[in-house]
Amino acid sequence: MSGNGKPAGDIPRNGETVVWRNARIATLDPRRAGLGIVERGVIAARDGRIVHVGAEDTLPSGLSDAAASVDCAGRWITPAFVDCHTHLVFGGNRAMEFEMRLAGSSYEEIARAGGGIVSSVKSTNALSEEDLIAQCLPRLDTLLAEGVSTIEIKSGYGLNVEAELKMLRVARRLGTLRPVRVVTSYLAAHATPEGYRGRNGDYITDVVLPGLDAARREGLADAVDGFCEGIAFSPGEIARVFDRAKELGLPVRLHAEQLSNLGGAKLAASYGALSADHLEYLDADGARALAEAGTVAVLLPGAFYTLREKQAPPVETLRGAGAHIAIATDCNPGTSPLTSLLLTMNMSATLFGLTVEECIAGTTREAARALGLLAETGTLEVGKSADFAVWDVERLAELVYRIGFNPLHARLFKGQDVTG
């Protein structure tokens, strides 16, 4: 209940101000030190936008007399989480490949034997949009239950024009079925389908580029992605896709340096990419290129863990270069069947050595930066969307430290309490 007896979940009337009081707030405001912590803090929102954030004694009298007031009882508030790299839309599962890996098969061996991405392509293409939505919603709901307000969703399991567009349509529809902001990435350059084995160039000409044009015409793609790796596409092949994206006015991001160093990160930086993701085999030159371009390094511990990789991303090198670091679930059926950003934070700290501050920033401010959305969400600042999470914890470190525990008290999206 609010301080004046009004239920916190009621929908405010247009123009009505709601004030959340008696909170400890991690604003993530870059103008403040560290996590931008405000003790005895308040947040005021009107029409889905933050109109004030700060200590209680800074609240203007006009806002102090707001019609609706919520007592947070000393709980912590952070920006709502942003999952900036997922493959959430897919059909079926790849539990059998999990067993194969346990028996000693490598990622490359599984992929070259017709498993991996191609396996998910068959399952995904067999489903209608409605069937895909039914399979996706439980995964999405699990993420939302941990305070996620914004999620990036890629295509890439269609590998023909219509199937790629179908995946993007499903992603868009998910954003209408749940209170969440969905950002889409066109990832037809994810793998080469069976009919184009050994003919990557033809596949790009026949499928990737025409599909990209169609996605742009239909308004289905917010960005363009690719998989630059020995088992996928070369830097030169990815450049063809990025050139078309540039012509269409779409930003790019790239799966790079996951299994080897092909110079994908430097390629991404040369195009001013929003992000380069995975990066286990990134070198110092690549880290500097990312930092200079403002391209966010997105680390994906779920895939590292699932694949039992040995070489972790060069976090210290990224820090030294001054690169922005985000983290994400990489939710996908084969290499990161992960639907928990809280666990992702713990993995990032335990496996990669990120600090608590880096983990929290990496799932809020830096994740929003990786999607080009930092002007809209990811920090608690006046003018931004009122997207935040209220947590039942004594220390913010608990969000990173605990395993298998969800202390979410409330999730706010555009100023509305949308707690499940």
C-alpha positions as CSV (number, residue, x, y, z in Angstrom):
1,M,0.0,0.0,0.0
2,S,1.1,3.6,-0.5
3,G,1.5,6.0,2.4
4,N,-2.0,7.5,1.8
5,G,-3.7,4.1,1.6
6,K,-3.5,3.9,-2.2
7,P,-2.4,0.5,-3.6
8,A,1.0,0.8,-5.2
9,G,-0.1,-1.1,-8.3
10,D,-3.0,1.3,-9.2
11,I,-2.6,3.0,-12.5
12,P,-1.9,6.7,-12.0
13,R,-4.2,9.1,-13.8
14,N,-2.7,11.2,-16.6
15,G,-0.7,14.0,-15.0
16,E,-0.8,12.4,-11.6
17,T,2.5,12.3,-9.7
18,V,3.6,9.3,-7.7
19,V,6.4,9.5,-5.2
20,W,8.4,6.5,-3.9
21,R,9.8,7.4,-0.5
22,N,12.1,6.1,2.2
23,A,14.4,4.2,-0.2
24,R,18.1,3.7,-0.7
25,I,18.6,4.5,-4.4
26,A,21.4,3.4,-6.7
27,T,20.8,5.9,-9.5
28,L,23.7,4.8,-11.7
29,D,23.8,8.5,-12.7
30,P,27.3,8.9,-14.3
31,R,27.6,12.3,-12.8
32,R,27.7,10.7,-9.3
33,A,30.5,8.6,-7.9
34,G,30.2,4.8,-8.0
35,L,26.7,3.6,-8.3
36,G,25.3,7.1,-7.6
37,I,23.8,6.1,-4.3
38,V,21.3,8.3,-2.5
39,E,20.4,7.6,1.1
40,R,16.9,8.4,2.4
41,G,16.0,8.9,-1.2
42,V,12.8,9.6,-3.2
43,I,11.8,9.1,-6.8
44,A,8.9,11.0,-8.3
45,A,7.3,10.1,-11.6
46,R,4.6,11.6,-13.8
47,D,3.2,10.2,-17.0
48,G,5.8,7.4,-17.0
49,R,8.8,9.8,-16.7
50,I,11.0,10.6,-13.7
51,V,10.5,14.1,-12.6
52,H,12.7,14.1,-9.5
53,V,15.2,11.8,-7.9
54,G,17.3,12.7,-4.8
55,A,17.4,12.9,-1.1
56,E,14.0,13.4,0.7
57,D,15.0,17.0,1.7
58,T,15.5,17.9,-2.0
59,L,11.9,17.1,-3.0
60,P,10.0,20.2,-4.0
61,S,6.9,21.0,-2.0
62,G,4.7,20.6,-5.0
63,L,5.9,17.0,-5.5
64,S,5.9,16.3,-1.8
65,D,2.1,16.8,-1.7
66,A,1.6,14.3,-4.6
67,A,-1.7,12.4,-4.6
68,A,0.1,9.0,-4.5
69,S,3.0,8.1,-2.2
70,V,4.6,4.7,-1.8
71,D,6.6,3.9,1.3
72,C,9.6,1.7,0.3
73,A,10.4,0.9,3.9
74,G,14.1,1.4,3.5
75,R,14.4,-1.0,0.5
76,W,17.0,-0.6,-2.2
77,I,16.0,0.8,-5.6
78,T,18.0,0.3,-8.8
79,P,17.2,1.0,-12.4
80,A,15.3,-1.9,-13.9
81,F,17.5,-4.5,-15.5
82,V,18.3,-4.5,-19.2
83,D,19.1,-7.9,-20.9
84,C,21.1,-6.6,-23.9
85,H,21.9,-9.9,-25.7
86,T,19.3,-12.7,-26.1
87,H,18.1,-15.3,-28.6
88,L,14.9,-15.6,-26.7
89,V,12.7,-16.6,-29.8
90,F,13.4,-20.2,-30.7
91,G,11.6,-23.5,-31.0
92,G,12.4,-26.7,-29.2
93,N,15.6,-27.3,-27.1
94,R,19.0,-28.8,-27.4
95,A,19.2,-30.9,-24.3
96,M,20.7,-33.8,-26.4
97,E,23.6,-31.6,-27.3
98,F,24.2,-30.8,-23.7
99,E,24.6,-34.6,-23.1
100,M,27.0,-34.7,-26.1
101,R,29.2,-32.0,-24.6
102,L,29.2,-33.9,-21.3
103,A,30.5,-36.9,-23.3
104,G,33.3,-34.8,-24.7
105,S,32.1,-33.3,-28.0
106,S,33.2,-29.7,-28.7
107,Y,31.0,-26.8,-29.9
108,E,32.7,-27.0,-33.3
109,E,32.2,-30.8,-33.6
110,I,28.5,-30.5,-32.8
111,A,28.1,-27.7,-35.3
112,R,30.0,-29.4,-38.1
113,A,27.9,-32.6,-37.5
114,G,24.7,-30.7,-38.3
115,G,23.8,-29.9,-34.7
116,G,24.1,-26.5,-33.1
117,I,22.3,-23.6,-34.7
118,V,21.1,-25.6,-37.6
119,S,19.2,-27.9,-35.2
120,S,17.4,-25.0,-33.7
121,V,16.6,-23.7,-37.2
122,K,14.6,-26.9,-38.0
123,S,12.6,-26.6,-34.7
124,T,12.0,-22.9,-35.1
125,N,10.9,-23.1,-38.7
126,A,8.4,-25.9,-37.9
127,L,6.4,-23.6,-35.6
128,S,3.8,-20.9,-36.3
129,E,4.0,-17.5,-34.8
130,E,1.5,-18.4,-32.2
131,D,3.4,-21.6,-31.3
132,L,6.6,-19.7,-31.0
133,I,5.0,-17.1,-28.7
134,A,3.7,-19.9,-26.5
135,Q,7.2,-21.3,-26.1
136,C,8.8,-17.9,-25.6
137,L,6.5,-16.4,-23.0
138,P,7.6,-18.6,-20.1
139,R,11.3,-17.6,-20.8
140,L,10.3,-13.9,-21.0
141,D,8.2,-14.1,-17.8
142,T,11.1,-15.6,-15.9
143,L,13.4,-12.7,-16.8
144,L,10.7,-10.1,-16.0
145,A,10.2,-11.7,-12.6
146,E,13.8,-10.7,-11.8
147,G,13.3,-7.0,-12.6
148,V,14.0,-6.8,-16.3
149,S,12.2,-4.0,-18.2
150,T,14.1,-4.0,-21.5
151,I,15.3,-7.0,-23.5
152,E,17.1,-7.4,-26.8
153,I,15.9,-10.3,-29.0
154,K,17.7,-11.5,-32.1
155,S,16.5,-13.5,-35.1
156,G,18.9,-16.0,-36.5
157,Y,17.2,-19.4,-36.3
158,G,15.2,-19.0,-39.5
159,L,18.0,-18.7,-42.1
160,N,15.6,-17.9,-44.9
161,V,13.9,-14.6,-45.5
162,E,10.4,-15.4,-44.3
163,A,11.5,-17.3,-41.3
164,E,13.8,-14.5,-40.1
165,L,11.0,-12.0,-40.5
166,K,8.7,-14.4,-38.6
167,M,11.1,-14.4,-35.6
168,L,11.2,-10.6,-35.6
169,R,7.4,-10.4,-35.7
170,V,7.2,-12.7,-32.7
171,A,9.7,-10.5,-30.9
172,R,7.7,-7.4,-31.6
173,R,4.5,-9.1,-30.4
174,L,6.1,-10.2,-27.2
175,G,6.5,-6.5,-26.4
176,T,2.7,-6.0,-26.8
177,L,1.8,-9.0,-24.6
178,R,4.0,-8.1,-21.6
179,P,5.0,-4.8,-20.0
180,V,8.5,-4.8,-21.4
181,R,10.5,-2.8,-23.9
182,V,11.7,-5.1,-26.8
183,V,14.7,-4.2,-29.0
184,T,15.2,-6.4,-32.1
185,S,18.3,-7.4,-33.9
186,Y,18.4,-9.0,-37.4
187,L,20.8,-11.9,-37.2
188,A,20.4,-13.8,-40.5
189,A,24.3,-13.9,-40.6
190,H,24.3,-16.4,-37.7
191,A,25.0,-19.6,-39.6
192,T,24.9,-21.0,-43.1
193,P,21.9,-23.3,-43.8
194,E,22.4,-26.7,-45.3
195,G,21.6,-25.7,-48.8
196,Y,24.4,-23.1,-48.8
197,R,27.2,-25.1,-47.1
198,G,30.5,-23.7,-48.4
199,R,28.8,-20.8,-50.1
200,N,28.6,-18.1,-47.5
201,G,28.8,-15.4,-50.2
202,D,25.8,-16.8,-52.0
203,Y,23.8,-17.1,-48.8
204,I,24.5,-13.4,-48.0
205,T,23.5,-12.4,-51.5
206,D,20.3,-14.5,-51.7
207,V,19.0,-14.4,-48.1
208,V,20.8,-12.1,-45.7
209,L,20.7,-8.9,-47.7
210,P,17.2,-9.3,-49.1
211,G,15.9,-10.3,-45.7
212,L,17.5,-7.2,-44.2
213,D,15.9,-5.0,-46.8
214,A,12.5,-6.5,-46.0
215,A,13.0,-6.2,-42.2
216,R,13.8,-2.6,-42.6
217,R,10.8,-2.0,-44.8
218,E,8.5,-3.6,-42.3
219,G,10.0,-1.8,-39.3
220,L,11.0,-5.1,-37.7
221,A,14.7,-4.5,-37.1
222,D,16.2,-2.0,-34.6
223,A,19.8,-3.2,-35.4
224,V,21.8,-5.7,-37.4
225,D,24.0,-8.4,-35.9
226,G,26.3,-11.1,-37.2
227,F,28.5,-14.0,-36.0
228,C,32.1,-13.5,-37.0
229,E,33.8,-16.8,-36.3
230,G,35.6,-19.6,-38.2
231,I,32.4,-21.8,-38.0
232,A,30.3,-18.9,-39.2
233,F,31.3,-15.7,-41.2
234,S,34.6,-14.0,-42.0
235,P,35.2,-10.3,-41.3
236,G,34.9,-9.6,-45.1
237,E,31.5,-11.4,-45.2
238,I,30.3,-9.5,-42.2
239,A,31.4,-6.3,-43.7
240,R,29.0,-6.8,-46.7
241,V,26.1,-7.1,-44.2
242,F,27.3,-4.1,-42.2
243,D,27.6,-2.0,-45.4
244,R,24.0,-2.7,-46.2
245,A,23.0,-1.9,-42.6
246,K,24.8,1.4,-42.9
247,E,23.0,2.2,-46.1
248,L,19.7,1.5,-44.4
249,G,20.5,3.6,-41.4
250,L,20.6,0.7,-38.9
251,P,23.2,0.4,-36.1
252,V,25.2,-2.8,-35.8
253,R,26.5,-5.2,-33.2
254,L,28.6,-8.3,-33.5
255,H,29.3,-11.7,-32.0
256,A,33.1,-11.5,-32.0
257,E,36.2,-13.3,-30.7
258,Q,34.2,-16.1,-28.9
259,L,36.2,-19.1,-30.1
260,S,39.2,-17.4,-31.9
261,N,40.5,-13.9,-32.8
262,L,39.5,-13.0,-36.3
263,G,39.6,-9.3,-35.7
264,G,35.8,-9.0,-35.3
265,A,35.9,-6.5,-32.5
266,K,38.1,-4.1,-34.5
267,L,35.7,-4.6,-37.5
268,A,32.7,-3.8,-35.2
269,A,34.5,-0.7,-33.9
270,S,35.3,0.5,-37.4
271,Y,31.6,0.6,-38.0
272,G,30.8,2.4,-34.8
273,A,29.0,-0.7,-33.5
274,L,26.8,-0.5,-30.5
275,S,28.4,-3.6,-29.0
276,A,30.8,-6.4,-29.6
277,D,29.8,-9.5,-27.7
278,H,31.5,-12.6,-26.1
279,L,35.2,-11.5,-26.6
280,E,37.0,-14.4,-24.9
281,Y,39.8,-14.1,-27.4
282,L,39.9,-10.3,-27.6
283,D,43.4,-8.8,-27.7
284,A,44.7,-5.4,-26.5
285,D,44.3,-3.8,-29.9
286,G,40.7,-4.9,-30.1
287,A,40.0,-3.6,-26.6
288,R,41.5,-0.2,-27.5
289,A,39.4,-0.1,-30.7
290,L,36.2,-0.8,-28.7
291,A,37.1,1.9,-26.2
292,E,37.9,4.5,-28.8
293,A,34.7,3.8,-30.8
294,G,32.5,3.8,-27.7
295,T,31.5,0.2,-28.6
296,V,30.3,-1.6,-25.5
297,A,32.0,-4.9,-24.6
298,V,29.2,-7.3,-23.7
299,L,30.3,-10.3,-21.7
300,L,28.2,-13.5,-21.7
301,P,29.2,-15.8,-18.9
302,G,26.3,-18.2,-19.5
303,A,27.9,-19.4,-22.8
304,F,31.4,-19.5,-21.2
305,Y,30.0,-21.7,-18.4
306,T,27.9,-24.0,-20.6
307,L,30.7,-24.6,-23.1
308,R,33.2,-25.1,-20.2
309,E,35.6,-22.7,-21.9
310,K,39.0,-22.1,-20.4
311,Q,39.9,-18.7,-21.7
312,A,37.9,-15.9,-20.1
313,P,37.4,-12.4,-21.6
314,P,40.3,-10.1,-20.8
315,V,38.5,-8.0,-18.3
316,E,41.6,-6.3,-17.0
317,T,42.6,-5.3,-20.6
318,L,39.1,-3.9,-21.2
319,R,39.3,-1.9,-17.9
320,G,42.8,-0.6,-18.8
321,A,41.5,0.5,-22.3
322,G,38.6,2.3,-20.7
323,A,36.0,0.2,-22.5
324,H,32.4,0.1,-21.3
325,I,31.4,-3.4,-20.0
326,A,27.9,-4.8,-20.0
327,I,26.8,-8.4,-19.3
328,A,23.8,-10.3,-20.5
329,T,22.2,-13.8,-20.4
330,D,22.7,-14.7,-24.1
331,C,19.6,-16.8,-23.5
332,N,19.6,-19.4,-26.3
333,P,18.8,-23.1,-26.6
334,G,22.3,-24.5,-27.2
335,T,25.1,-22.6,-25.5
336,S,23.4,-20.5,-22.8
337,P,20.0,-21.8,-21.7
338,L,20.0,-19.1,-19.1
339,T,17.0,-17.0,-18.1
340,S,18.4,-15.2,-15.0
341,L,20.2,-11.9,-15.0
342,L,20.8,-12.3,-11.2
343,L,22.7,-15.6,-11.9
344,T,24.5,-13.9,-14.8
345,M,25.8,-11.3,-12.4
346,N,27.0,-14.0,-10.0
347,M,28.7,-15.8,-12.9
348,S,30.3,-12.5,-14.1
349,A,31.8,-11.9,-10.7
350,T,32.9,-15.5,-10.0
351,L,34.1,-16.6,-13.5
352,F,35.3,-13.3,-14.9
353,G,36.2,-11.3,-11.8
354,L,33.9,-8.4,-12.3
355,T,33.2,-6.3,-9.2
356,V,29.7,-5.8,-7.7
357,E,29.6,-2.3,-9.1
358,E,30.6,-3.5,-12.6
359,C,27.9,-6.2,-12.5
360,I,25.1,-3.8,-11.5
361,A,26.2,-1.2,-14.0
362,G,26.6,-4.0,-16.6
363,T,22.9,-5.0,-16.3
364,T,21.6,-1.4,-16.1
365,R,23.5,1.6,-17.5
366,E,26.0,-0.2,-19.7
367,A,23.4,-2.6,-21.0
368,A,21.2,0.3,-22.0
369,R,24.2,1.9,-23.7
370,A,24.8,-1.3,-25.6
371,L,21.3,-1.0,-27.1
372,G,21.6,2.7,-27.8
373,L,18.9,3.4,-25.2
374,L,20.9,5.3,-22.6
375,A,18.9,8.4,-23.2
376,E,15.7,6.5,-22.3
377,T,16.5,4.0,-19.6
378,G,19.3,2.3,-17.6
379,T,19.8,5.1,-15.0
380,L,17.5,7.0,-12.7
381,E,17.6,10.5,-13.9
382,V,15.1,13.3,-14.5
383,G,13.5,12.9,-17.9
384,K,14.1,9.2,-18.3
385,S,11.5,6.5,-18.3
386,A,10.5,5.5,-14.8
387,D,11.9,1.9,-15.1
388,F,13.2,0.7,-11.8
389,A,13.3,-2.3,-9.4
390,V,12.7,-2.4,-5.7
391,W,14.7,-5.0,-3.8
392,D,14.4,-6.7,-0.4
393,V,18.1,-6.7,0.4
394,E,20.3,-5.1,3.0
395,R,23.3,-4.6,0.7
396,L,23.3,-4.3,-3.1
397,A,26.1,-7.0,-3.1
398,E,23.4,-9.5,-2.3
399,L,22.1,-9.1,-5.9
400,V,25.4,-10.5,-7.1
401,Y,26.4,-12.8,-4.2
402,R,23.3,-14.9,-3.8
403,I,22.7,-17.9,-6.1
404,G,19.1,-19.1,-6.9
405,F,17.5,-16.3,-4.8
406,N,15.2,-13.6,-6.2
407,P,14.7,-10.7,-3.8
408,L,12.6,-8.5,-6.1
409,H,9.9,-6.6,-4.2
410,A,8.5,-4.6,-7.1
411,R,9.1,-3.9,-10.8
412,L,8.2,-0.5,-12.2
413,F,7.9,0.0,-16.0
414,K,7.1,3.5,-17.3
415,G,6.0,4.4,-13.8
416,Q,3.5,1.5,-13.5
417,D,3.9,-1.2,-10.9
418,V,3.9,-4.3,-13.1
419,T,5.1,-6.8,-10.5
420,G,4.0,-10.3,-11.6
